[in-house]
């Protein structure tokens, strides 16, 4: 049986994924056909080819593939987006919007690279500081 979630150093509990603090940072894959609702916290990189509805936080890089969909908040060091994002993204360093990307919402980033064909609708703030995620 093929698994759509490759789990390298992350725990999934109560609709929440989070990394084990004793595990070194590794890559995590959320495969096409997989939908996760809730919050994902990771110290390593994350590749999303499925659907995330909620919040994704990583101290590494988040890659959203062409089939990837994120509806919610993204907080990470850097990101490459080829899929669809609807929400708020707070990126510490570089945001790359590939030609197939479709972004709707707010983007806070230090550096922005947009390929021809990418669609970005919303607000972009490239000041040095990224605002904190609002507390619920």
C-alpha atoms as one frame of an Amber mdcrd trajectory, in Angstrom:
protein
   0.000   0.000   0.000   1.350   3.421  -0.980   1.420   6.098   1.753   0.889
   9.704   0.818   2.561  11.138   3.920   6.246  10.437   4.348   6.839  10.888
   8.043  10.459  11.711   8.879  10.713  12.993  12.436   7.186  14.350  12.893
   4.389  13.389  15.240   0.697  13.565  14.383  -1.636  13.970  17.375  -5.072
  15.501  17.802  -5.225  16.904  14.276  -1.763  18.472  14.769   1.590  17.530
  13.287   4.703  18.593  15.166   8.334  17.583  15.201   9.946  15.651  17.981
  12.449  18.097  19.529  15.075  15.332  19.879  14.917  14.389  16.186  17.269
  16.208  13.797  15.662  18.345  11.075  14.554  16.292   8.062  12.381  16.636
   4.998   8.652  15.913   5.134   6.374  15.154   2.173   2.616  15.550   2.029
   1.636  13.675  -1.109  -0.904  14.348  -3.831  -4.352  13.112  -2.764  -3.718
  13.826   0.923  -5.681  16.491   2.831  -4.620  17.646   6.287  -6.727  20.006
   8.413  -5.061  21.612  11.412  -1.590  22.829  12.284   1.768  21.492  11.102
   4.961  22.398  12.978   8.332  21.173  11.695  12.009  21.952  12.138  12.883
  20.515   8.726  11.829  21.235   5.180   8.306  20.409   3.974   7.115  19.594
   0.449   3.365  19.835  -0.150   1.798  18.128  -3.151  -1.533  17.588  -1.371
  -3.906  19.976   0.417  -3.361  21.741   3.733  -6.201  23.608   5.422  -4.763
  25.378   8.431  -1.353  26.638   9.556   2.095  25.443   8.487   5.163  26.502
  10.481   8.717  25.429   9.681  12.152  26.722  10.580  13.247  25.379   7.184
  11.961  25.680   3.630   8.409  24.981   2.461   7.950  23.857  -1.145   4.437
  23.806  -2.589   4.329  21.689  -5.733   2.128  22.324  -8.777  -0.657  20.147
  -7.332  -0.224  21.576  -3.812  -2.912  23.720  -2.186  -2.626  25.665   1.061
  -5.613  27.456   2.587  -4.346  29.173   5.702  -1.159  30.639   7.149   2.430
  29.806   6.214   5.363  30.711   8.468   8.866  29.619   7.435  12.408  30.628
   6.533  11.993  30.388   2.733   9.485  29.040   0.237   9.110  27.954  -3.387
   5.501  28.030  -4.557   4.313  26.317  -7.740   0.763  25.563  -6.563  -2.060
  27.550  -4.954  -2.012  29.511  -1.697  -4.906  31.411  -0.125  -4.039  33.090
   3.155  -1.170  34.872   4.866   2.484  33.939   4.354   5.236  35.181   6.669
   8.605  34.284   5.141  11.871  35.274   6.856  14.048  35.240   3.716  13.238
  34.390   0.067   9.837  33.736  -1.507   9.893  32.284  -5.038   6.654  32.294
  -7.017   6.992  29.876  -9.934   5.131  30.374 -13.232   2.317  27.992 -12.218
   1.686  29.596  -8.802  -1.599  31.262  -7.824  -1.409  33.350  -4.645  -4.279
  35.199  -2.955  -3.718  37.013   0.318  -0.960  38.742   2.261   2.745  38.107
   1.807   5.436  39.304   4.216   8.937  38.485   2.983  12.446  39.895   2.829
  13.058  38.949  -0.838  10.606  38.118  -3.620  11.207  36.399  -6.956   8.266
  36.107  -9.378   8.449  34.100 -12.607   6.487  35.171 -15.675   3.030  33.555
 -15.516   2.668  33.587 -11.726  -0.522  35.224 -10.432  -0.385  37.177  -7.170
  -3.479  38.963  -5.873  -3.164  40.710  -2.552  -0.721  42.643  -0.431   3.063
  42.291  -0.279   5.243  43.820   2.451   9.004  43.504   2.035  10.185  45.289
   5.165  12.815  43.627   7.311  10.387  42.554  10.031   7.598  40.069   9.514
   4.607  40.575  11.834   3.836  37.886  14.368   1.036  35.431  13.762  -2.028
  36.707  15.656  -2.776  34.782  18.829  -6.152  33.015  18.921
